[in-house]
Amino acid sequence: MRFTIKSSEKLPIRGNLEVPRGARALVILIHGFKGFKDWGFFPWLAEVLCDSGFAVCRFNMARSGIGGNPETFDRLDLFADDSYSGQLDDLHRVVDYCQKRVALPTFLAGHSRGGGVAILGAAGVHNLRGVITWSSIARVERWDEATVRQWRKDGYMDVLNSRTKQIMRTSTRILDDFESNRQRLDILAAVSRLEVPLLVIHGERDESVPVGESQEIAAAAPEVSRLVIGGASHTYNAIHPLVHVPRALMLAADVTARFVGAYS
């Protein structure tokens, strides 16, 4: 089931909701920075979880940069003004949409920045049973002082998408959002307040988010299981498109499905 709902800014949030017969839980998949619902392993992971008896929603944040074409960054104007507060609002709108259609125990599962969003957004989710992070960031603030000064001076920061070779510009909106909402956007503080079990998965060879951040998250959580997968990259050795399924990815998916099954 494909759906489109509106963000608080009246921008489209496009998603897919798959509900197998006799579903026992609902899993909301959250993409990260420069990610999207149809990237690499997301459709495959949704299928794996559905085959395990769980309803699954994957969606694009309103300011993901993906427009009408499901796999093309054709709305970099939207991407430029993304913010964590906007992502959290998008997440809660998607959860509400899905829960009105399937009344099931709910899990949030996020990759990279999406893991941080899952943790930050957990407190606002009804009937939440667990949070799962893959390669998650432990903090929103990922810029040194020199970068922030230049960012403020220029009014923007350019980021290269190594896959598409696009220059993806970000305005100061995400920086302003962080500086105005430091307490709300404190991931480790949010972890410490979690009232549901947390599963932390990370690749030993993560080239984007240091594996040590998974230890910081786990150390702050009241109830946590942590798995570091040897030889695994930030994306568990998967690429886009997903031409084959690496062992590291299969392991991450299997442990995720078992976690959801155990706490449903």
Secondary structure by P-SEA (a helix, b strand, c coil): ccccccccccccccbbbbbcccccbbbbbbbccccccccccaaaaaaaaaaabbbbbbbbcccccccccccccccaaaaaaccaaaaaaaaaaaaaaaaaccccbbbbbbccaaaaaaaaaccccccccbbbbcccccccccccaaaaaaaaaacbbbbbcccccccccccaaaaaaaaaccccccaaaaaaaccbbbbbbbbcccccccaaaaaaaaaacccbbbbbbcccccccccccccccccaaaaaaaaaaaaaaaacc
